[in-house]
């Protein structure tokens, strides 16, 4: 018993700390962009926020497509089947590349019309369209980097990606300082400097990741010749499990975009406030996302080894730790909300509303943490993707979105009240998810039963 607990703690520290830090640093790109353009005005913050919605949507689609192979790789790693892992790594890279290129094409030819649901302000539309056009190639770089990172994570390699992300983030921060405000002989580019800085740093992250994979970690190094030789039966098994995840993540990402449309009904200032809450919320949630990914690897490996009881114990331990973290972080965010808001230099009349939004977020943080741990770390690692899809989509499209549009579009309530209605999605998701977690019906050995 003591040995099992020590093994859990050792592996948790080995995986969760690098993964959590990697997610925190990765989420800091948008946080730093928003903070460094804050002094340029609410329009610049809003433009970064609208552009961020499309990056978030792409991220959700990629998460759906790439998570399925990642789940299988974790379970194959439990059996040390490196041949299958290599094939799945190829599938993730080619899928990420194809999806991101298509996404960039749609944004390029659809601009600026794709941004009109968020605002009718013509200047804001122009600013957003130019911002996205500069950093669009960064979407492709991020997609391929994410594919390699998920493959590495599935075989327990996490520290290197964390270090490379830190390097990229440092470059992004430095280039923001140089290009936004004009230093070291460069012209001041304003909000467009933030886009250029993000593009360059993401390209660096892709380059360094590729060098690492092909020089040191050839287990997931993808050959251009491997795709035609992929195992069709393996693809069929993966797609059967992945299809609900794709639908789940894509429609949830679209639902999150619809929330921004609802918030946009209250004007550009409301979008700026929501952007502040989103970058802070994403930064806070990034930590638990890394923790949930650790759970996915560790629980998936136990299921692959057919240790069902141990997998359940792991799920219970991750849940308890998540609850403690949520209470501590939520209390800290609730208390420090006035100080956090001041970093973004928003006008005094919006200051009080922004504080209320952050405090509402802090109160429902425990639901957010539990949903991440259960859906990403527990249910998905056990192949329970059909249930996860139904849980997420019903809470988003049947609860949160209707209430947000009712509050913003019909009742014209203040933005902090609309945000509270938006938060009902996480609450309802956690209540329903608790039953599934306790039922133990989420465990499925994919590599033997799919």
TIDRENGU-39236 format. One record per atom (N, C-alpha, C): x, y, z. Coordinates in steps of 0.2 Angstrom, whole numbers, padded with zeros to 4 digits, always signed. Layout:
! residues N
XYZ ...
//
This chain:
! residues 450
+0004-0006+0000 +0000+0000+0000 +0004+0006+0000 +0009+0006+0005 +0014+0012+0005 +0018+0013-0001 +0020+0007-0004 +0024+0007-0010 +0020+0010-0016 +0014+0008-0016 +0009+0010-0022 +0008+0018-0021 +0007+0020-0015 +0007+0028-0014 +0013+0031-0016 +0019+0029-0014 +0025+0032-0015 +0026+0032-0023 +0024+0027-0026 +0025+0026-0034 +0020+0032-0037 +0014+0032-0034 +0010+0038-0037 +0013+0044-0036 +0015+0046-0030 +0018+0053-0028 +0024+0054-0033 +0028+0049-0034 +0034+0050-0038 +0032+0052-0045 +0028+0048-0048 +0026+0049-0055 +0022+0055-0055 +0018+0057-0050 +0014+0063-0051 +0019+0069-0051 +0024+0069-0047 +0028+0075-0047 +0032+0075-0053 +0034+0069-0056 +0038+0069-0062 +0034+0071-0068 +0028+0070-0068 +0024+0072-0074 +0020+0079-0073 +0017+0080-0067 +0013+0085-0066 +0016+0092-0066 +0022+0092-0063 +0026+0099-0062 +0028+0101-0069 +0031+0097-0073 +0033+0100-0080 +0027+0101-0084 +0022+0097-0084 +0016+0098-0088 +0012+0104-0086 +0011+0105-0079 +0008+0111-0077 +0012+0117-0079 +0018+0117-0078 +0022+0123-0079 +0022+0124-0087 +0022+0119-0091 +0021+0120-0098 +0015+0123-0100 +0009+0121-0097 +0003+0124-0099 +0002+0131-0096 +0005+0132-0091 +0005+0139-0088 +0009+0144-0093 +0015+0142-0095 +0019+0146-0099 +0016+0147-0106 +0013+0141-0109 +0009+0141-0115 +0003+0146-0115 +0000+0146-0109 -0006+0151-0109 -0004+0158-0108 +0002+0159-0106 +0005+0166-0104 +0006+0170-0111 +0006+0167-0117 +0007+0171-0123 +0001+0176-0123 -0005+0174-0123 -0010+0178-0123 -0011+0183-0117 -0009+0181-0112 -0009+0185-0106 -0004+0191-0106 +0002+0189-0109 +0007+0194-0109 +0005+0199-0115 +0002+0197-0121 +0000+0201-0126 -0005+0206-0123 -0010+0203-0120 -0016+0207-0117 -0013+0213-0112 -0008+0211-0108 -0006+0215-0103 -0001+0221-0106 +0002+0219-0111 +0007+0224-0114 +0004+0228-0119 -0002+0227-0122 -0006+0231-0126 -0011+0235-0122 -0012+0234-0116 -0017+0237-0112 -0017+0244-0112 -0010+0247-0112 -0009+0254-0112 -0011+0257-0118 -0012+0253-0123 -0014+0256-0130 -0022+0258-0130 -0026+0255-0125 -0033+0256-0125 -0037+0250-0126 -0044+0251-0124 -0048+0245-0124 -0049+0242-0131 -0048+0246-0136 -0049+0243-0143 -0044+0238-0144 -0038+0239-0142 -0032+0235-0143 -0033+0228-0139 -0036+0229-0133 -0037+0223-0129 -0042+0219-0132 -0048+0222-0135 -0053+0219-0138 -0051+0215-0144 -0047+0219-0148 -0044+0215-0154 -0040+0209-0153 -0036+0209-0148 -0032+0203-0146 -0037+0198-0143 -0042+0200-0140 -0047+0195-0137 -0051+0192-0143 -0053+0196-0148 -0057+0192-0154 -0052+0188-0157 -0046+0190-0159 -0041+0186-0162 -0040+0179-0158 -0040+0180-0151 -0039+0175-0147 -0044+0169-0147 -0050+0172-0149 -0056+0167-0149 -0054+0162-0155 -0052+0164-0160 -0050+0160-0166 -0045+0155-0165 -0040+0158-0161 -0034+0153-0159 -0037+0148-0154 -0041+0150-0150 -0044+0145-0145 -0048+0140-0148 -0052+0142-0153 -0056+0137-0157 -0052+0132-0161 -0047+0135-0164 -0042+0130-0167 -0039+0125-0162 -0037+0128-0156 -0035+0124-0151 -0039+0118-0149 -0046+0120-0148 -0051+0115-0146 -0052+0110-0152 -0052+0112-0158 -0052+0107-0163 -0046+0102-0163 -0040+0105-0163 -0034+0101-0162 -0034+0096-0156 -0037+0099-0151 -0037+0095-0145 -0042+0089-0146 -0047+0090-0149 -0052+0084-0151 -0049+0079-0156 -0045+0082-0161 -0042+0077-0166 -0036+0073-0163 -0032+0077-0159 -0026+0074-0157 -0027+0070-0150 -0032+0071-0146 -0033+0068-0140 -0034+0061-0140 -0037+0059-0146 -0039+0052-0147 -0032+0047-0148 -0028+0049-0152 -0022+0046-0153 -0018+0046-0147 -0018+0052-0143 -0014+0053-0137 -0016+0048-0131 -0023+0046-0131 -0026+0042-0126 -0023+0035-0128 -0023+0033-0134 -0021+0026-0136 -0013+0026-0135 -0009+0031-0136 -0002+0031-0135 -0001+0030-0128 -0005+0033-0123 -0004+0032-0116 -0004+0024-0114 -0010+0021-0117 -0011+0014-0116 -0006+0010-0119 -0004+0011-0125 +0001+0007-0128 +0008+0008-0125 +0009+0014-0122 +0015+0015-0118 +0015+0010-0112 +0009+0009-0109 +0008+0004-0104 +0011-0003-0106 +0010-0005-0112 +0012-0011-0115 +0019-0011-0118 +0022-0005-0118 +0028-0003-0122 +0028-0005-0129 +0022-0004-0132 +0022-0005-0140 +0024+0001-0144 +0030+0002-0145 +0033+0008-0148 +0031+0008-0155 +0030+0002-0159 +0028+0002-0166 +0022+0006-0167 +0017+0004-0163 +0010+0008-0163 +0011+0015-0161 +0015+0017-0156 +0016+0024-0154 +0018+0028-0160 +0023+0025-0164 +0026+0028-0169 +0021+0030-0175 +0017+0025-0176 +0011+0026-0181 +0006+0032-0179 +0005+0032-0173 +0000+0037-0170 +0003+0043-0170 +0010+0044-0168 +0013+0050-0169 +0013+0053-0176 +0014+0049-0181 +0013+0052-0188 +0006+0054-0189 +0001+0050-0186 -0006+0053-0187 -0007+0059-0184 -0005+0061-0178 -0006+0067-0175 -0003+0073-0179 +0004+0072-0181 +0007+0077-0185 +0004+0079-0191 +0002+0074-0195 -0001+0075-0202 -0008+0078-0201 -0012+0076-0196 -0018+0079-0194 -0018+0086-0192 -0013+0088-0187 -0013+0095-0185 -0011+0099-0191 -0006+0097-0195 -0004+0101-0201 -0010+0102-0205 -0014+0097-0207 -0019+0098-0212 -0025+0103-0209 -0026+0102-0203 -0032+0106-0200 -0030+0113-0199 -0023+0115-0197 -0021+0121-0196 -0021+0125-0203 -0018+0122-0208 -0018+0125-0215 -0025+0127-0217 -0030+0122-0216 -0037+0124-0218 -0039+0129-0215 -0038+0130-0208 -0040+0135-0204 -0038+0142-0206 -0031+0142-0208 -0028+0148-0210 -0031+0151-0217 -0033+0146-0221 -0036+0147-0228 -0043+0151-0227 -0047+0147-0222 -0053+0150-0221 -0053+0157-0218 -0048+0158-0213 -0048+0165-0210 -0045+0170-0215 -0041+0168-0219 -0038+0173-0224 -0043+0175-0229 -0047+0170-0232 -0052+0172-0237 -0059+0175-0234 -0060+0173-0227 -0066+0175-0224 -0065+0182-0221 -0059+0185-0220 -0058+0191-0217 -0060+0197-0221 -0063+0202-0218 -0065+0203-0211 -0072+0200-0208 -0075+0197-0213 -0082+0195-0212 -0083+0190-0206 -0078+0186-0205 -0078+0181-0200 -0078+0184-0193 -0076+0191-0192 -0076+0194-0186 -0082+0198-0184 -0086+0199-0189 -0092+0204-0188 -0097+0201-0183 -0098+0195-0182 -0102+0193-0176 -0100+0196-0169 -0094+0197-0169 -0091+0200-0162 -0092+0207-0161 -0092+0211-0167 -0093+0218-0166 -0095+0221-0173 -0098+0227-0172 -0100+0231-0178 -0095+0237-0179 -0091+0238-0174 -0086+0243-0175 -0081+0242-0180 -0081+0247-0185 -0077+0245-0191 -0069+0246-0190 -0068+0251-0186 -0060+0251-0184 -0058+0245-0180 -0062+0242-0176 -0060+0236-0172 -0060+0230-0177 -0064+0230-0182 -0064+0225-0186 -0057+0225-0190 -0056+0231-0193 -0049+0232-0197 -0043+0230-0192 -0043+0232-0186 -0038+0231-0182 -0037+0223-0181 -0043+0220-0180 -0043+0213-0178 -0040+0209-0185 -0043+0211-0190 -0041+0207-0197 -0034+0208-0198 -0031+0214-0197 -0024+0214-0198 -0020+0210-0193 -0022+0210-0187 -0018+0207-0182 -0018+0199-0183 -0024+0196-0185 -0024+0189-0187 -0020+0188-0193 -0020+0192-0198 -0016+0191-0204 -0009+0190-0203 -0006+0194-0198 +0001+0194-0197 +0003+0188-0193 -0001+0185-0189 +0001+0179-0185 -0002+0173-0187 -0006+0173-0193 -0009+0167-0195 -0004+0161-0196 +0002+0162-0199 +0006+0156-0199 +0008+0153-0193 +0007+0157-0187 +0009+0155-0181 +0004+0149-0179 -0002+0150-0182 -0007+0144-0180 -0005+0138-0183 -0002+0137-0189 +0001+0131-0191 +0007+0129-0187 +0011+0133-0185 +0017+0132-0181 +0014+0129-0174 +0009+0132-0171 +0007+0129-0165 +0004+0122-0165 +0000+0121-0171 -0003+0115-0172 +0002+0109-0172 +0007+0110-0176 +0012+0105-0177 +0016+0104-0170 +0018+0109-0167 +0021+0109-0160 +0017+0105-0155 +0010+0107-0155 +0006+0103-0151 +0005+0096-0152 +0005+0094-0159 +0005+0087-0161 +0011+0083-0158 +0017+0086-0159 +0023+0083-0156 +0023+0083-0148 +0021+0088-0145 +0021+0089-0138 +0016+0083-0135 +0010+0082-0138 +0006+0077-0136 +0009+0070-0136 +0012+0069-0142 +0016+0062-0143 +0021+0061-0137 +0025+0066-0136 +0030+0066-0131 +0027+0065-0124 +0022+0069-0123 +0018+0068-0116 +0016+0061-0115 +0013+0058-0120 +0010+0051-0120 +0016+0046-0118 +0022+0047-0119 +0027+0042-0117 +0031+0045-0111 +0028+0050-0108 +0031+0052-0102 +0037+0057-0102 +0038+0060-0108 +0043+0065-0109 +0040+0072-0109 +0041+0076-0104 +0037+0082-0103 +0042+0088-0101 +0047+0087-0098 +0052+0092-0096 +0054+0097-0102 +0056+0093-0107 +0060+0097-0113 +0055+0102-0116 +0049+0100-0117 +0044+0104-0120 +0042+0110-0115 +0043+0109-0109 +0042+0115-0104 +0048+0120-0105 +0054+0117-0105 +0060+0122-0106 +0059+0125-0113 +0057+0122-0118 +0057+0125-0124 +0051+0131-0124 +0046+0129-0121 +0040+0134-0120 +0042+0140-0117 +0046+0139-0111 +0049+0145-0107 +0053+0149-0112 +0058+0146-0116 +0062+0150-0120 +0058+0154-0125 +0053+0151-0128 +0049+0154-0133 +0045+0160-0130 +0042+0159-0124 +0039+0164-0120 +0043+0170-0118 +0049+0169-0116 +0054+0174-0115 +0055+0178-0121 +0056+0175-0127 +0057+0179-0133 +0051+0183-0135 +0045+0180-0134 +0039+0183-0135 +0038+0190-0131 +0040+0189-0125 +0040+0195-0120 +0045+0201-0122 +0051+0198-0124 +0056+0203-0126 +0054+0207-0133 +0051+0203-0138 +0049+0206-0144 +0043+0210-0143 +0038+0208-0139 +0033+0213-0137 +0035+0220-0135 +0040+0220-0131 +0043+0226-0128 +0046+0230-0134 +0050+0226-0138 +0053+0230-0144 +0048+0232-0149 +0044+0228-0151 +0040+0229-0157 +0033+0233-0155 +0030+0232-0150 +0024+0236-0148 +0026+0244-0147 +0031+0245-0143 +0033+0252-0141 +0038+0255-0145 +0042+0251-0149 +0048+0254-0153 +0054+0255-0149 +0058+0250-0148 +0064+0250-0144 +0070+0247-0149 +0076+0249-0147 +0082+0247-0150 +0082+0248-0158 +0079+0254-0159 +0079+0256-0166 +0073+0254-0170 +0069+0249-0168 +0063+0247-0171 +0058+0252-0171 +0053+0253-0176 +0048+0257-0176 +0042+0254-0171 +0038+0258-0168 +0033+0256-0164 +0027+0254-0168 +0025+0247-0167 +0020+0244-0172 +0013+0244-0168 +0013+0245-0161 +0007+0245-0158 +0005+0238-0157 -0002+0237-0158 -0005+0230-0157 -0002+0225-0162 +0000+0228-0168 +0002+0223-0173 +0009+0220-0171 +0013+0224-0167 +0019+0222-0164 +0018+0216-0160 +0013+0215-0156 +0011+0209-0152 +0010+0203-0157 +0007+0204-0162 +0006+0199-0167 +0012+0196-0170 +0016+0201-0172 +0023+0199-0175 +0027+0195-0170 +0027+0198-0164 +0031+0194-0158 +0029+0187-0157 +0022+0186-0157 +0019+0180-0156 +0021+0175-0161 +0020+0178-0168 +0022+0173-0173 +0029+0171-0173 +0034+0175-0172 +0041+0174-0172 +0043+0169-0166 +0040+0170-0160 +0041+0165-0155 +0038+0158-0156 +0032+0158-0159 +0029+0151-0160 +0033+0148-0166 +0036+0151-0170 +0040+0148-0175 +0047+0145-0172 +0049+0149-0167 +0055+0147-0164 +0054+0140-0160 +0048+0140-0157 +0046+0134-0153 +0045+0128-0157 +0042+0129-0163 +0041+0123-0168 +0048+0121-0170 +0053+0125-0172 +0059+0123-0174 +0063+0120-0169 +0063+0122-0162 +0067+0119-0157 +0064+0112-0155 +0057+0112-0156 +0054+0105-0154 +0056+0100-0159 +0056+0102-0166 +0058+0097-0171 +0065+0095-0170 +0069+0099-0169 +0076+0098-0168 +0077+0092-0162 +0073+0094-0157 +0074+0089-0151 +0071+0082-0153 +0065+0082-0156 +0062+0076-0158 +0066+0071-0163 +0069+0075-0168 +0073+0071-0173 +0080+0069-0171 +0083+0073-0166 +0089+0071-0164 +0089+0067-0158 +0085+0068-0153 +0085+0064-0147 +0079+0059-0145 +0073+0061-0148 +0067+0057-0146 +0064+0054-0152 +0068+0049-0156 +0066+0047-0162 +0060+0042-0162 +0058+0040-0155 +0052+0036-0155 +0046+0039-0158 +0045+0046-0158 +0040+0049-0160 +0042+0054-0166 +0048+0053-0169 +0050+0056-0175 +0046+0054-0181 +0042+0058-0185 +0038+0056-0190 +0042+0056-0197 +0041+0051-0200 +0044+0050-0207 +0039+0052-0212 +0041+0056-0217 +0036+0058-0223 +0034+0052-0226 +0037+0046-0225 +0035+0040-0229 +0031+0035-0225 +0029+0037-0219 +0026+0033-0214 +0018+0033-0215 +0016+0038-0218 +0008+0039-0218 +0005+0034-0222 +0008+0032-0229 +0004+0027-0233 +0004+0020-0229 +0009+0019-0224 +0009+0013-0221 +0006+0012-0215 +0002+0017-0213 -0002+0017-0207 -0006+0011-0206 -0007+0008-0201 -0011+0002-0200 -0019+0005-0200 -0022+0002-0205 -0029+0004-0206 -0034+0002-0200 -0032-0004-0197 -0036-0006-0192 -0035-0002-0186 -0029+0000-0185 -0027+0005-0179 -0031+0012-0180 -0031+0014-0186 -0034+0021-0188 -0042+0020-0186 -0045+0014-0188 -0052+0013-0187 -0053+0013-0179 -0049+0010-0175 -0050+0010-0168 -0049+0017-0165 -0044+0020-0167 -0043+0027-0165 -0049+0032-0167 -0051+0031-0173 -0056+0036-0175 -0063+0034-0171 -0064+0028-0170 -0070+0027-0166 -0071+0030-0159 -0065+0030-0156 -0064+0033-0149 -0064+0041-0150 -0060+0043-0155 -0059+0050-0156 -0065+0054-0159 -0069+0051-0163 -0075+0055-0166 -0079+0059-0161 -0081+0056-0155 -0084+0060-0150 -0080+0066-0147 -0073+0064-0146 -0069+0070-0144 -0069+0076-0149 -0068+0074-0155 -0068+0079-0160 -0075+0083-0160 -0080+0080-0160 -0087+0083-0159 -0087+0087-0153 -0085+0084-0147 -0085+0088-0141 -0081+0094-0141 -0075+0093-0143 -0070+0099-0142 -0072+0105-0147 -0074+0103-0153 -0075+0107-0159 -0082+0111-0157 -0087+0108-0155 -0093+0111-0153 -0092+0115-0147 -0088+0113-0142 -0087+0117-0136 -0083+0123-0137 -0078+0122-0142 -0074+0128-0144 -0079+0133-0148 -0083+0131-0152 -0088+0135-0155 -0093+0138-0150 -0095+0134-0145 -0099+0137-0140 -0096+0143-0136 -0089+0142-0135 -0086+0147-0131 -0085+0153-0135 -0085+0152-0142 -0085+0158-0147 -0092+0161-0147 -0097+0158-0146 -0104+0160-0146 -0105+0164-0139 -0101+0162-0134 -0102+0167-0128 -0099+0173-0129 -0093+0174-0133 -0090+0180-0134 -0095+0184-0139 -0099+0181-0143 -0104+0185-0147 -0109+0188-0142 -0111+0184-0137 -0116+0186-0133 -0113+0192-0129 -0107+0192-0126 -0104+0197-0123 -0103+0203-0127 -0102+0202-0133 -0101+0208-0138 -0107+0212-0139 -0113+0209-0137 -0119+0213-0137 -0119+0219-0133 -0114+0219-0128 -0114+0224-0123 -0108+0230-0125 -0105+0229-0131 -0100+0234-0134 -0093+0231-0133 -0089+0235-0136 -0081+0234-0136 -0079+0234-0129 -0081+0238-0125 -0078+0239-0118 -0080+0232-0114 -0086+0229-0115 -0087+0223-0112 -0083+0217-0115 -0081+0217-0121 -0077+0212-0124 -0070+0213-0121 -0067+0219-0120 -0061+0220-0117 -0061+0217-0110 -0067+0218-0106 -0067+0216-0099 -0067+0208-0099 -0071+0205-0104 -0071+0198-0104 -0064+0195-0106 -0061+0199-0111 -0054+0197-0113 -0049+0196-0107 -0050+0201-0102 -0046+0201-0096 -0047+0195-0092 -0054+0194-0091 -0056+0188-0087 -0054+0182-0090 -0054+0181-0097 -0052+0175-0101 -0045+0174-0100 -0040+0179-0101 -0033+0177-0101 -0031+0175-0093 -0034+0178-0088 -0033+0177-0082 -0036+0170-0080 -0042+0168-0082 -0045+0162-0081 -0041+0156-0085 -0039+0158-0091 -0035+0153-0095 -0028+0151-0091 -0025+0157-0089 -0019+0156-0085 -0020+0151-0079 -0025+0153-0075 -0027+0149-0069 -0029+0142-0071 -0033+0141-0076 -0035+0134-0078 -0029+0130-0081 -0024+0134-0084 -0019+0130-0087 -0015+0126-0082 -0015+0128-0076 -0012+0124-0071 -0015+0117-0070 -0022+0118-0070 -0026+0111-0069 -0026+0107-0075 -0025+0111-0081 -0025+0107-0087 -0019+0102-0087 -0013+0105-0085 -0007+0101-0085 -0008+0095-0080 -0011+0097-0074 -0013+0092-0069 -0017+0086-0072 -0022+0088-0076 -0027+0084-0079 -0023+0079-0084 -0019+0082-0088 -0015+0078-0093 -0011+0073-0089 -0008+0075-0083 -0004+0070-0079 -0009+0064-0077 -0015+0066-0075 -0019+0061-0073 -0021+0056-0079 -0022+0059-0085 -0023+0055-0091 -0018+0050-0093 -0011+0052-0092 -0006+0048-0093 -0005+0042-0088 -0006+0044-0082 -0005+0039-0077 -0011+0034-0076 -0017+0037-0077 -0023+0032-0077 -0023+0028-0083 -0022+0031-0089 -0022+0027-0095 -0017+0022-0095 -0011+0023-0092 -0006+0018-0091 -0008+0012-0087 -0012+0014-0081 -0014+0008-0077 -0020+0004-0080 -0024+0008-0084 -0029+0004-0088 -0026-0001-0093 -0021+0002-0097 -0017-0002-0102 -0014-0008-0099 -0012-0008-0092 -0009-0013-0089 -0014-0017-0085 -0021-0016-0086 -0027-0019-0084 -0027-0019-0076 -0025-0014-0073 -0025-0012-0066 -0031-0008-0065 -0037-0010-0065 -0043-0006-0065 -0044-0003-0058 -0043-0007-0053 -0044-0004-0046 -0038+0001-0044 -0032+0000-0047 -0027+0005-0046 -0029+0012-0050 -0032+0011-0056 -0034+0017-0060 -0039+0021-0056 -0044+0017-0053 -0049+0021-0049 -0046+0025-0043 -0041+0022-0040 -0038+0025-0034 -0034+0031-0036 -0031+0030-0042 -0028+0036-0045 -0033+0042-0046 -0038+0040-0049 -0044+0045-0050 -0046+0049-0044 -0047+0045-0039 -0049+0048-0032 -0044+0052-0029 -0037+0051-0030 -0032+0055-0027 -0031+0061-0031 -0032+0061-0038 -0032+0067-0042 -0037+0072-0040 -0043+0069-0039 -0049+0073-0037 -0048+0076-0031 -0046+0073-0026 -0045+0076-0019 -0039+0082-0020 -0034+0081-0023 -0029+0086-0024 -0032+0092-0028 -0036+0090-0033 -0039+0096-0037 -0043+0100-0033 -0047+0097-0028 -0052+0101-0024 -0048+0106-0019 -0042+0103-0017 -0038+0107-0012 -0035+0113-0016 -0032+0112-0022 -0029+0117-0026 -0035+0122-0028 -0041+0120-0030 -0046+0125-0032 -0048+0130-0026 -0048+0127-0020 -0050+0131-0014 -0045+0136-0013 -0039+0134-0013 -0033+0139-0011 -0032+0144-0017 -0032+0142-0023 -0031+0147-0029 -0038+0151-0029 -0044+0149-0028 -0050+0153-0029 -0050+0158-0023 -0048+0156-0017 -0048+0161-0012 -0042+0167-0013 -0037+0165-0016 -0032+0170-0018 -0034+0174-0023 -0037+0172-0028 -0040+0176-0034 -0045+0180-0032 -0050+0178-0027 -0055+0182-0025 -0052+0188-0021 -0047+0187-0017 -0044+0192-0013 -0040+0197-0017 -0037+0195-0022 -0032+0199-0026 -0035+0202-0032 -0042+0201-0033 -0045+0203-0039 -0044+0211-0041 -0045+0215-0036 -0044+0222-0037 -0037+0224-0039 -0032+0221-0036 -0025+0222-0039 -0024+0219-0046 -0026+0213-0047 -0025+0210-0054 -0028+0215-0059 -0034+0217-0058 -0038+0222-0063 -0033+0228-0065 -0030+0230-0060 -0026+0237-0061 -0020+0236-0066 -0018+0229-0067 -0013+0228-0071 -0015+0229-0078 -0021+0230-0080 -0024+0230-0087 -0026+0237-0089 -0025+0242-0084 -0026+0249-0085 -0033+0251-0089 -0038+0247-0087 -0045+0249-0089 -0048+0255-0086 -0053+0258-0089 -0055+0264-0086 -0059+0263-0079 -0059+0268-0075 -0062+0268-0068 -0069+0265-0068 -0073+0267-0073 -0080+0265-0073 -0081+0258-0074 -0076+0255-0077 -0077+0247-0079 -0073+0243-0073 -0069+0247-0069 -0065+0243-0064 -0069+0239-0059 -0075+0241-0057 -0079+0238-0052 -0082+0231-0055 -0084+0232-0062 -0087+0226-0065 -0082+0221-0066 -0076+0223-0068 -0071+0218-0069 -0069+0214-0063 -0069+0218-0057 -0068+0214-0051 -0073+0209-0050 -0079+0211-0051 -0085+0206-0050 -0084+0200-0054 -0082+0201-0060 -0081+0195-0065 -0076+0191-0062 -0070+0193-0060 -0065+0189-0057 -0067+0185-0051 -0071+0189-0047 -0073+0185-0041 -0079+0180-0042 -0083+0181-0047 -0087+0176-0049 -0083+0170-0052 -0078+0171-0056 -0074+0166-0058 -0071+0162-0053 -0068+0165-0047 -0065+0162-0042 -0070+0157-0038 -0076+0159-0038 -0081+0155-0034 -0083+0149-0037 -0082+0149-0044 -0084+0143-0048 -0078+0139-0050 -0072+0141-0047 -0066+0138-0049 -0066+0130-0047 -0069+0128-0042 -0068+0121-0040 -0072+0117-0045 -0077+0120-0048 -0081+0116-0053 -0077+0116-0060 -0073+0121-0061 -0069+0121-0067 -0063+0116-0066 -0060+0116-0060 -0055+0111-0059 -0057+0104-0059 -0063+0102-0056 -0066+0095-0056 -0067+0093-0063 -0070+0098-0067 -0072+0096-0074 -0066+0094-0078 -0061+0098-0077 -0055+0097-0081 -0052+0090-0079 -0052+0088-0072 -0049+0082-0070 -0053+0076-0072 -0059+0077-0072 -0064+0071-0073 -0064+0070-0081 -0065+0075-0085 -0067+0074-0092 -0060+0073-0096 -0055+0077-0094 -0048+0076-0098 -0044+0070-0095 -0044+0070-0088 -0039+0066-0085 -0042+0059-0083 -0049+0059-0082 -0052+0052-0080 -0056+0049-0085 -0061+0052-0087 -0065+0049-0092 -0062+0048-0099 -0058+0053-0101 -0055+0052-0108 -0049+0047-0107 -0046+0046-0102 -0040+0041-0101 -0043+0034-0101 -0050+0034-0099 -0053+0027-0099 -0057+0026-0105 -0057+0030-0110 -0060+0029-0117 -0068+0031-0116 -0070+0035-0111 -0077+0036-0110 -0079+0042-0114 -0077+0043-0120 -0078+0049-0124 -0085+0050-0126 -0089+0045-0127 -0096+0047-0129 -0100+0050-0123 -0099+0048-0117 -0102+0051-0111 -0099+0059-0110 -0092+0059-0111 -0089+0066-0110 -0092+0071-0115 -0093+0069-0122 -0096+0073-0127 -0103+0075-0125 -0107+0070-0123 -0114+0072-0121 -0114+0077-0115 -0110+0076-0110 -0110+0080-0104 -0108+0087-0106 -0102+0088-0110 -0100+0095-0112 -0105+0098-0116 -0107+0095-0121 -0112+0099-0126 -0118+0100-0123 -0121+0096-0119 -0128+0098-0116 -0127+0104-0111 -0122+0104-0107 -0121+0109-0102 -0119+0116-0106 -0116+0115-0111 -0114+0122-0115 -0120+0124-0119 -0123+0120-0123 -0128+0122-0128 -0135+0122-0125 -0136+0119-0120 -0143+0119-0117 -0144+0123-0111 -0138+0124-0108 -0138+0128-0101 -0135+0135-0102 -0128+0135-0103 -0124+0141-0103 -0126+0146-0108 -0126+0144-0115 -0127+0148-0120 -0134+0152-0120 -0139+0148-0120 -0146+0151-0119 -0146+0156-0114 -0144+0155-0108 -0144+0159-0102 -0140+0166-0104 -0134+0165-0107 -0130+0171-0108 -0133+0175-0113 -0136+0172-0119 -0140+0176-0124 -0146+0180-0121 -0149+0176-0116 -0155+0179-0113 -0153+0185-0109 -0148+0184-0105 -0146+0190-0101 -0143+0196-0105 -0139+0194-0110 -0136+0200-0114 -0140+0203-0119 -0144+0198-0123 -0148+0201-0129 -0155+0203-0127 -0158+0199-0122 -0165+0201-0121 -0166+0205-0115 -0163+0203-0109 -0163+0207-0103 -0159+0213-0103 -0153+0213-0107 -0148+0219-0107 -0145+0220-0100 -0144+0214-0096 -0141+0215-0090 -0134+0217-0090 -0131+0219-0084 -0124+0221-0084 -0120+0215-0086 -0114+0216-0088 -0109+0211-0091 -0107+0206-0085 -0107+0209-0079 -0105+0204-0074 -0111+0199-0072 -0117+0201-0073 -0123+0197-0072 -0123+0191-0078 -0121+0194-0084 -0121+0189-0090 -0115+0184-0089 -0110+0186-0086 -0104+0182-0084 -0106+0176-0079 -0110+0178-0074 -0113+0174-0069 -0117+0168-0073 -0121+0170-0078 -0125+0166-0081 -0121+0161-0085 -0116+0164-0088 -0111+0159-0092 -0108+0154-0087 -0107+0156-0081 -0103+0151-0076 -0108+0145-0075 -0114+0146-0076 -0119+0140-0074 -0117+0134-0078 -0113+0135-0084 -0111+0129-0088 -0106+0124-0084 -0101+0127-0081 -0097+0124-0077 -0100+0120-0071 -0105+0124-0068 -0108+0121-0062 -0112+0115-0064 -0116+0115-0069 -0120+0110-0071 -0116+0104-0073 -0111+0105-0077 -0106+0100-0079 -0103+0096-0073 -0101+0100-0068 -0098+0096-0062 -0103+0092-0058 -0109+0094-0058 -0115+0091-0054 -0116+0084-0058 -0117+0084-0064 -0118+0078-0068 -0112+0074-0068 -0106+0077-0069 -0100+0073-0070 -0098+0069-0064 -0100+0072-0058 -0099+0068-0051 -0102+0061-0051 -0108+0061-0054 -0111+0054-0054 -0107+0049-0058 -0105+0051-0064 -0101+0047-0068 -0095+0045-0065 -0091+0049-0062 -0085+0048-0059 -0086+0043-0053 -0091+0043-0049 -0092+0038-0044 -0095+0032-0047 -0098+0031-0052 -0100+0025-0055 -0095+0020-0057 -0089+0022-0059 -0084+0018-0061 -0085+0016-0068 -0090+0018-0072 -0092+0015-0078 -0088+0019-0084 -0083+0023-0082 -0079+0026-0087 -0073+0022-0089 -0072+0017-0086 -0065+0013-0088 -0067+0008-0093 -0063+0009-0099 -0063+0005-0105 -0056+0003-0107 -0054-0003-0108 -0047-0004-0110 -0047-0004-0118 -0045+0001-0121 -0046+0002-0128 -0042-0002-0132 -0036-0004-0130 -0032-0008-0135 -0033-0015-0135 -0038-0017-0130 -0040-0024-0131 -0047-0025-0133 -0051-0020-0132 -0058-0020-0133 -0060-0016-0139 -0056-0011-0142 -0058-0007-0147 -0058-0011-0154 
//
